[in-house]
Amino acid sequence: MTVQLREMQWPDIEQLTALDEQLFEHDAWSTRSWWSELAGRPRRHYTVATVDDTIVGYGGIDCAGSTADVMTIAVAPGQQRHGLGRTLLHRLRSQARESGAEALLLEVRADNEPARNLYLRTGFEHIRTRRGYYHPGNVDAHIMRAHLVGDSEQ
């Protein structure tokens, strides 16, 4: 099974919405949200990972000057723990660097230990916490940053 990375396209929205609902339930983006995100080009960059014609992962960033923001990153359950999240994150970092960003920010649920560990292993640092940010459940959001100048993730 070979995973391919490509730029997200408008026809992907239906699959993205379904996968986002499966992965994030209450925090999932709606079809309308996906349309808005893709309309944010050229400042926003989205990548999908596919196996055949099925989307198995995706990630997106907003490049707005010296700091870029990870808007979303996710991997389908059957593809997790095989390095795809790391591959997508590497692609986002490269796009941020190419846009001229010096730092990359993201926020992650405090209870998402696999994601937090991935970010820490790839050079992100926890810089602050937003208390009770995610609902339901009032789960904290960890704000994390990676410096891209002299970045060892090439």
ZAMARGU-4260 file (C-alpha; in steps of 0.2 Angstrom, whole numbers, plus 5000, padded with zeros to 4 digits):
<rodrens>
0) 5000/5000/5000 | 5008/5016/4994 | 5003/5033/5001 | 5004/5048/4990 | 5004/5066/4995
5) 4996/5079/4984 | 4988/5097/4986 | 4971/5096/4992 | 4957/5099/4979 | 4939/5105/4979
10) 4932/5087/4976 | 4941/5081/4992 | 4929/5091/5003 | 4916/5077/5005 | 4930/5064/5010
15) 4938/5077/5022 | 4922/5081/5031 | 4918/5063/5034 | 4936/5059/5040 | 4936/5074/5051
20) 4919/5069/5059 | 4926/5051/5062 | 4942/5058/5070 | 4937/5074/5079 | 4918/5071/5083
25) 4913/5088/5092 | 4928/5097/5085 | 4926/5092/5067 | 4925/5105/5053 | 4909/5106/5043
30) 4909/5106/5024 | 4907/5125/5025 | 4922/5126/5035 | 4932/5116/5022 | 4926/5127/5008
35) 4932/5143/5018 | 4949/5135/5022 | 4952/5131/5003 | 4946/5148/4998 | 4960/5155/5009
40) 4973/5151/4996 | 4987/5156/4992 | 4991/5160/5010 | 4984/5143/5016 | 4992/5127/5010
45) 4983/5110/5012 | 4990/5093/5008 | 4981/5076/5007 | 4988/5059/5009 | 4979/5046/4998
50) 4980/5027/4996 | 4972/5024/4979 | 4958/5037/4979 | 4955/5037/4997 | 4961/5051/5009
55) 4970/5043/5024 | 4977/5059/5031 | 4978/5078/5028 | 4986/5094/5035 | 4986/5112/5032
60) 4995/5128/5037 | 4992/5147/5036 | 5007/5156/5031 | 5005/5174/5037 | 5022/5182/5038
65) 5036/5177/5050 | 5024/5165/5060 | 5014/5151/5051 | 5000/5141/5060 | 4996/5123/5058
70) 4977/5124/5055 | 4974/5105/5055 | 4983/5089/5054 | 4975/5071/5055 | 4978/5053/5050
75) 4965/5040/5048 | 4964/5027/5062 | 4971/5013/5050 | 4986/5023/5045 | 4991/5029/5062
80) 5008/5024/5070 | 5016/5021/5053 | 5024/5038/5051 | 5011/5047/5041 | 5008/5061/5054
85) 5027/5064/5054 | 5027/5065/5035 | 5013/5077/5034 | 5021/5088/5048 | 5037/5088/5038
90) 5028/5094/5023 | 5019/5108/5033 | 5036/5114/5040 | 5044/5114/5023 | 5029/5125/5016
95) 5031/5136/5031 | 5049/5138/5028 | 5047/5141/5010 | 5034/5155/5013 | 5047/5164/5024
100) 5040/5159/5041 | 5053/5159/5055 | 5041/5149/5067 | 5027/5137/5066 | 5013/5137/5079
105) 5000/5124/5083 | 4987/5120/5097 | 4983/5102/5102 | 4971/5095/5115 | 4980/5091/5131
110) 4972/5074/5131 | 4979/5070/5114 | 4995/5062/5120 | 5000/5053/5104 | 5000/5070/5094
115) 5008/5080/5108 | 5022/5067/5109 | 5024/5068/5090 | 5026/5087/5091 | 5039/5086/5105
120) 5049/5073/5096 | 5049/5084/5080 | 5056/5100/5089 | 5040/5109/5096 | 5040/5116/5113
125) 5025/5119/5124 | 5024/5138/5126 | 5007/5140/5135 | 4990/5133/5139 | 4973/5138/5135
130) 4962/5132/5150 | 4946/5124/5145 | 4947/5128/5127 | 4939/5112/5119 | 4921/5108/5122
135) 4913/5097/5128 | 4923/5093/5143 | 4933/5109/5145 | 4949/5101/5139 | 4964/5112/5139
140) 4973/5117/5123 | 4992/5116/5123 | 5000/5130/5112 | 5016/5123/5104 | 5030/5132/5094
145) 5044/5126/5082 | 5058/5138/5077 | 5061/5136/5058 | 5077/5146/5057 | 5091/5133/5057
150) 5077/5120/5058 | 5085/5102/5059 | 5069/5095/5051 | 5074/5096/5032
</rodrens>
